[in-house]
């Protein structure tokens, strides 16, 4: 696939290959088998889907089966979110009421 047609390459006698009608010597035609490409794409998409499902479901099932791990994980998550919110409130309160002084030119 190219945006140039063969007329764009006139005056270059040693050029060869698509989109020019002159074939390059010493190189076989590199045509792709579309059936192999489809098979490769299917395997790629299958492995991508299985990887996503495994990465999502394994932690879910572990947390669903082990009550102590689930409690520890959600306690950690709650504390982490509380720390972030506390810092945001502290930062917002520190800047609250302060105004920038603007100097006017005369």
C-alpha positions as MATLAB code, in Angstrom:
seq = 'XXXXXXXXXXXXXXXXXXXXXXXXXXXXXXXXXXXXXXXXXXXXXXXXXXXXXXXXXXXXXXXXXXXXXXXXXXXXXXXXXXXXXXXXXXXXXXXXXXXXXXXXXX';
ca = [
       0.000    0.000    0.000;
       1.553    3.254   -1.079;
       0.453    6.800   -1.725;
       2.707    7.197   -4.765;
       2.080    5.798   -8.218;
       4.791    4.590  -10.596;
       5.050    7.962  -12.372;
       6.447    9.542   -9.181;
       9.617    7.472   -9.584;
      10.480    8.319  -13.202;
      14.117    9.224  -13.721;
      15.346    6.632  -11.190;
      16.305    3.662  -13.375;
      17.744    1.508  -10.570;
      14.557    1.469   -8.489;
      12.502   -1.713   -8.507;
       9.585   -3.329   -6.727;
       6.036   -2.191   -6.040;
       4.514    0.137   -7.170;
       6.924    0.004  -10.125;
       6.379   -2.593  -12.849;
      10.082   -3.608  -12.629;
      10.638   -6.578  -10.301;
      13.766   -6.708   -8.163;
      16.196   -9.471   -9.097;
      17.428  -11.870   -6.438;
      14.390  -11.448   -4.192;
      11.416  -13.752   -4.114;
       7.932  -12.374   -4.181;
       6.986  -11.578   -0.590;
       3.294  -12.272   -0.815;
       1.633  -13.082    2.484;
      -0.746  -15.937    2.955;
      -3.898  -14.328    4.302;
      -5.033  -17.610    5.895;
      -1.865  -17.715    8.027;
      -2.390  -14.080    9.010;
      -5.955  -14.831   10.108;
      -4.792  -17.831   12.150;
      -2.077  -15.723   13.782;
      -4.600  -12.962   14.576;
      -7.024  -15.483   16.070;
      -4.342  -16.978   18.329;
      -3.196  -13.512   19.361;
      -6.726  -12.414   20.254;
      -7.395  -15.677   22.089;
      -4.242  -15.331   24.188;
      -5.040  -11.674   24.843;
      -8.531  -12.553   26.068;
      -7.316  -15.437   28.222;
      -4.614  -13.259   29.769;
      -7.109  -10.526   30.585;
      -9.604  -12.991   32.065;
      -6.921  -14.702   34.148;
      -5.495  -11.411   35.387;
      -8.950  -10.232   36.391;
     -10.499  -13.400   37.799;
      -7.611  -14.925   39.776;
      -7.353  -12.026   42.259;
     -11.150  -11.946   42.511;
     -11.369  -15.654   43.353;
      -8.475  -15.445   45.811;
     -10.179  -12.589   47.655;
     -13.517  -14.415   47.519;
     -12.083  -17.670   48.915;
      -9.691  -16.366   51.585;
     -11.670  -14.217   54.011;
      -8.570  -13.097   55.939;
      -6.815  -11.948   52.750;
      -9.936  -10.145   51.629;
     -10.225   -8.322   54.966;
      -6.535   -7.381   54.928;
      -6.717   -6.141   51.331;
      -9.782   -3.974   51.858;
      -8.434   -2.612   55.167;
      -5.245   -1.606   53.352;
      -7.285   -0.044   50.540;
      -9.430    1.924   53.016;
      -6.368    3.246   54.858;
      -4.651    4.176   51.597;
      -7.683    6.104   50.329;
      -8.088    7.822   53.712;
      -4.453    9.008   53.602;
      -4.887   10.402   50.104;
      -8.118   12.195   50.998;
      -6.564   13.576   54.193;
      -3.631   15.006   52.230;
      -5.968   16.548   49.667;
      -8.089   18.158   52.396;
      -4.973   19.417   54.169;
      -3.597   20.927   50.964;
      -6.952   22.481   50.107;
      -7.307   23.947   53.610;
      -3.791   25.363   53.553;
      -4.477   27.240   50.319;
      -8.002   28.268   51.267;
      -8.456   31.986   51.770;
      -5.122   32.991   50.319;
      -5.234   35.463   47.504;
      -2.574   36.270   44.998;
      -1.410   39.821   45.081;
      -1.507   41.347   41.653;
       0.599   44.375   41.007;
      -0.912   46.783   38.541;
       1.309   48.741   36.212;
       0.780   52.432   36.011;
];
